[in-house]
Amino acid sequence: MPLLTIVVPAYNAEAYLRRALEPLVRVKRGIEVVVVDDGSTDATASIADGFASRRPEAIRVVRQHNRGHGGAINTGLAHATGTYVKVLDADDWLSVPALEKLLRTLQTLEEGGGVDAVFTDYVRDRVGKNNRVTTFDTVFPEHRIFSWEQTGRFARRQILMMHAIVYRTEVVRRSGMVLPEHTFYVDNLYVVEPLSHVRSMYYLPVPLYHYFIGRAEQSVDPAVMLRRVDQQLLVNKLVLKAMPSLEDVATGRVPAELQGALLHYVEQICAVTSATLARGGTVEHLAARDAFWREIKAESPWLYTRLRRTFLGSTSNLPGGAGRRVTSLAYSVARRVVGFS
């Protein structure tokens, strides 16, 4: 059994897939790579096959009719045989020295019984801008197993994105997570739903994941996000439903610190979605924004109050033309905080 399965969902990724897979070929043991060709119409499949022929014992290619980003991740997870699992988008890549250090750490952890999740740092490789490393050294104890009660508070820019998380595979499966098909922005659900089941953790402060951002027509490009705002709304609603309740925290089923970490994450993504709708500015966009918040209020009044009291939550919902200008500024702030720019 490999220590780590790396799932690579790939759709028409011929321009980037080599960069994603080449570092993985250099790692000689401990990993399994599952490339999911999600009905590509370009050279994605042949590129993946080429890498699989170089390392048939480590790299597998799974083909399917197009099911979208969420459907490709679901398939990859279903084929994963590693003790731990990590998702690598086809236009991103992993640092080989950091990956090898991660594998040594996982081996040591398994000798002692393992953990539910390992967190690492990640790099935002931004087109035309300086790179930015997100670290968690003020939140998590380094180089030791810890629980949520031993964690600190997240700063605004410390977003625990998918890029920072390596889950124990059985934790993901126990969570029951099934990502919606033909849907972008499912990374948000991939963070919240399994993370709610994580209790034992380890933080390895190395910049493992390189998040390539800023290219035209990327899913987080502002114009693309507006076109796909219905998908953002769908994922946000699923994320909110996956959040632990106040009763879960009050009874001790969910540590308060875990609830705080999840709220910190959800605040950012809800603010981005709300501000995206405000920037759209049409009657339909504004009606969808108002309906989104009404639904949150109806289903979870305490969560509604918490989200609306934050800076990003309040400034992304101001009425009128002047309010939308403030919202535009808040949108820029939120995108920088989340790492979309």
TIVO-653378 format. One record per residue: y, z, x of N, C-alpha, C in turn. Coordinates in steps of 0.2 Angstrom, whole numbers, plus 5000, padded with zeros to 4 digits. Each point is the difference from the previous one (the first is absolute). Layout:
<nodes>
YZXYZXYZX...
</nodes>
This chain:
<nodes>
499450005004500650004996500650005004500549954999500650005004500450064999500450025004500550064999500549984995500349935001500649984996499949934998500149994993500049944997500849984999500149945003500749974999500049944995500350014994500049954995500649965001499949935000500649965001500049954994500450024995500149954994500449945003499749944998500449945003500049944995500649984998500149954996500549955003499849945002500449955003500450035006499650035004500350045006499949965007500049945000499849965006500650015005500650014998500550015005500050075004499650054997500050075003499350035001499549974997499450035001499750015007500149955004499850015007500350065003500750014999500350065003499750064998499850004993499750064998499350025003499649945001499350015002499950005007500449975004499950005007500050075003500450044999499950075003499350034998499849994994499450034998499449985003500049935002499449985004500050035007500550035002500050035007499750075000499950034994499850064999499250005000499650025005499349995001499650044995500250064998499550044996500450044995499650024995500350054995500349974994500149945000500449974994499649954997500149994993499849944996500649974997500049945000500649964997499749964994500350014994499849964994500749964998499949945002500649954998499849974993500450024995499949974993500549944999499749945000500349944999500149994992500650014998500150014993500249934997499549955001500149944997500649965003500050005007500649975003499849925000500649965000500049935000500249975007500150045005500249985006499450015005500250015006499550015006499850075000500150054996499950075001499250015001499649974995499350015001499749985006500249945003499749975006500350055006500650025000500250055005499650065000499950034994499650065000499249995002499849944998499349985002499950005008500649975003500049995007499950075004500450054997500050075003499350034999499749994994499450034998499449975005500149945002499549975004500050035007500650025002500150035007499750075000500150044994499750075000499650014993499549964999499650014994499850074998499950045005499750074999500650044997500649985001500650044998500449974995500049944999500549964995499649974995500250014994499749964994500549974996499949954997500449964996499750004993500450034995499849994993500549964996499749954997500449954996500050024992500549994997500050004993500649964997499949994993500549964997500650055000500649974999500650045001500150054995500150065002500050064996500650045002500549985004500650035002499850055005500650035003500050055005499550064998500250034994499650054998499249995000499949944997499349984999499649995007500449975005499750005007499950065003500450054999499950075003499450034996499949994994499550034996499349975003500049945002499449975002499950025007500550015004499950025007499750075000500350054996499750064999499350014998499849954995499350004998499549985006500349965004499549985006500150055006500450055000500150045006499450045001499750015006499550045002500250055005500650005002500350055005500150074997500050055004500150074998500750014998500549965003500750004998500249934999500549994996500349934998500750005001500249945002500849995001500149934997500549994997500249934997500549975005499949945002500549965005500249944996500649994998500349944997499949945005499949944998499849955005500649985004500750024998500549985004500350065004499650055001500150065004499550005005500150055005499550015005499950075002499550025004499950065003500150005008500250065002500150005008499350025002499749965005499450025003499950065003500550025005499950075003500050064994500449994995500150054995499350004996499749944999499450004996499450035004500049985006499550035004500050085000500650025001500150085000499850034993500249964994499850024994499250004999499749955003499250005000499750065003500350025006499850065004500150064996500650004997500150064996499650014994499849944996499650014995499350025002499849985006499350025002500050075001500550035003500050075001500150044994500449974995500050044994499350004996499749945000499350004997499550045003500150025006499550045004500150074997500650024997500150064997500050004993499849954996500049994993500549964997500549975003500449954998500650034996500449964997500650024996500149954995500450014995500149964994500549945002500550015005500449955002500350015007500249955003500350005006500749965000500550035002500749974999500249985007500349945001500349985006500749984999500449985005500749975000499949934998500549974998500049925000500749975002500049945001500649965003500249954995500650004998500349954996500349945005499649955000500249945004500449964996500750005001500549974995500249945003500049944997500249945002500850005001500249985006500750005002500350075001499650054999500350075001499650045005500350065002499650045005499450034996499450015003499550034997500150084999499750034995500150074998499350034999499950065004499450034999500150064996499550014995500050064995499550055003500250065001499650055003500050064995499550045001499950054995499950075004500350005006499950065004500350064998500550004995500350054997499750034994499549964997499750014994499350035001499649975005499350015001499950045007499550045000499850035007499749955004500149995006499749955004499350025003499549955000499450015004499650064998500050024993499550054998499949994992499550024998499850004992500550054997500349974994500450054996499949994993500350044996500049994993500849994997500149994994500649994997500550065001499750065000500450065000500350005007499849975005500250005007500549945002500249964995500549955001500750024998500449965003500850014999500249954995500750004999500349954995500149945003500049944996500149945002500849995000500249975006500749975000500149944996500649984998500149944995499649945003500049995006499849935003499250015002499750064999499350015002499649984994499949944999499649984994499349995002499550034997499350005001499749944997500249945003499749934997499349995002499749954997499349995001499949995008500549975003499949985007499950075004500150064998499950065004499450034998499649974996499450044997499349975002499650045002499349985001499650054996499749984994499650044996499350005002499750064998499250005000499849964994499549965001499849954995499850034994499650055001499850044994500550034996500650025003500650024996500349954996500049945002500349944996499649994994499350005001499549994995500050054995500150065002500050064996500650004995500549975003500650004996500049964994499549955000499949954995500549954999500449995006500649955000499749934999500349964995499949934999500649975000500249965005500749975000500049944995500649994996500149954996500049935003499649954997500049945003500649954999500149955004500649965000500650044999500050055005500650045000500250025007500749995001500250035007500250074999500350035005500250075001499550054998499349985001499550054998499950055006500449995006499950055005500350064998500450004995500350074997499450044997499649964996499550044997499450025005499949965005499650015005500250075004500650015000500250065004499950064995500250004994500150064995499350024998499649954998499450024996499550035005499849975005499550045005500350065003500750005002500350055003500050074996499949994993500050064996499350035001499549975003499450035001499950035008500549995004500050025007500150075001499650045003500150075002500050015007499649975004500050015007500249945004500550015005500349955003500150015007500249945004500150005007500649955001500450025005500649965001499949985008500049935001500049975006500649975001500550025005500649975000500149945005499749954998500049945003500249944996500449955002500249954996499549944999499650024995499449954999500249944996500350004995500149954995500749965001499949945001500749965000500149964994500550024996500249984994500549945001499849944999500449945001500549994994500650005000500450004995500749965001500249964995500649975000499949925000499449984999499949924999500249984993500249944999500249974994499350004995500150024994499549994995499550065001500150055004499650065000500050044994499550034998500050044993500650055000500250025005500650055000500749975001500049935000500649975001500450014993500750025000500350024994499949954994500149935001499949954995499350004997499550015005499350004998499950064995500250065003499950064996500349994993500649974999500349994993499549964996499749945003499649964996499450034998499750055004499450044999500150074997500650014997500250074999499550034994499749954996499550024995499450035004499849985006499550035003500250065003500650015003500250075002500050054994500249984994500050044995499350034998499549955000499350014999499750055005500149995006499850045006500350074999500750004999500350074999499750044995499949974994499750044994499350025002499649965004499350035002500150055005500550005004500150055005500250074997500449994995500250064997499550044996499549954997499550034996499550045005500049975006499550035005500350075003500650014999500350065003499650074997499950055004499850064998500550034995499750044995500450034995500350075003500550034996500250075002499550054999499549994996499550044999499550005006499949945002499649995006500250055006500750005001500350045005500050074998500150024994500150074998499350035001499549974999499350025000499750005007500349975005499849995006499549955002499949954995499649955001500349955005500749995000500449965004500550045004500050005006500550045004500749984999500450044999500749994999500349955005499850015006500349955006499749934999499449994997499849944999500449974994500150034995500449984994500749985003500350045004500649985003500049945004499549995004499949945004500049944995499650004995500049954995500649984997500450064998500649994996500549965005500050025006500549975005499849925000499449995000499849925000500249974994499950034994500149974994500749994998500450055003500849994999500249945003499849985005500249945004499949944996499349994998499849944997500349994993500150064996500349994994500749985000500450035005500749985002500149935001499549975004500049935002499949964994499550014996499949964994500650014995500250064999500650004995500649975003500250005006500549965003499949935000499449985001499949935000500149974993499950034995500149984993500850004999500350055002500750014999500449945004499749985006500349945003499949944997499449994996499949944997500549994994500250064997500650004996500049964993499549974999499949974993499950054995500149984993499850054995499350025000499649955002499350025000499850045006500349995006499950055005500250074999500650014997500350064998499650044995499849964995499550034995499450025003499749965004499450025004500150075004500550005003500250065004500050064995500450004995500150054995499350024997499649954998499350024998499650035005500049985006499650035005500250085000500650025000500250075001499850044993500149964995499850044993499350015000499649965003499250015000499950065004500350005006499950065005500150064996500650004997500350064996499550024995499749964996499650014995499350035002499849975006499350025002500050065004500650015004500050065005500750025001500350044995500750025001500250035006499550045003500250045006500049955006499649955000500049955005500749954999500149994994500749964999500650045003500050064998500650045003500050005007499450015003500050005008500249945003499849944997500249945003500749984999500350024994500749984999500550045003499750065003500550055003500149985008499549965002500149985007500649955001500349995006500549965001499849924998499549985003499849934998499849994993499750064997499949994992500650004996500550045002500650004996500449945001500149985006500449945002499749934998499450004998499749944999500049984992500350054996500049994993500750014997500549995004500750004997500249954996500350014994500249954995500649965002500149944997500649965001500149965006500549965001500149965006500150045006500450054999500150045006499450045002499650024995499450045002499549955003500049944998499549955004500249995007500750005001500249995007499850065004500050064998499850065003499250005001499749974995499349995000499849955005500449955001499849955006500050035006500550055001500050045007499450045000499850044995499550045000499349965001500049944998499449955001499949995007500649985003500049995008499750065003500250064998499850065004499350014998499849994994499350014998499549965004500249935001499649965004499950015007500650035003499950025007499650065001500150054995499550065000499349984999499849964996499349984998499849965006500449965003499849965006500049934998500349984994500049934998500549955003500450035005500549965003500150045007
</nodes>
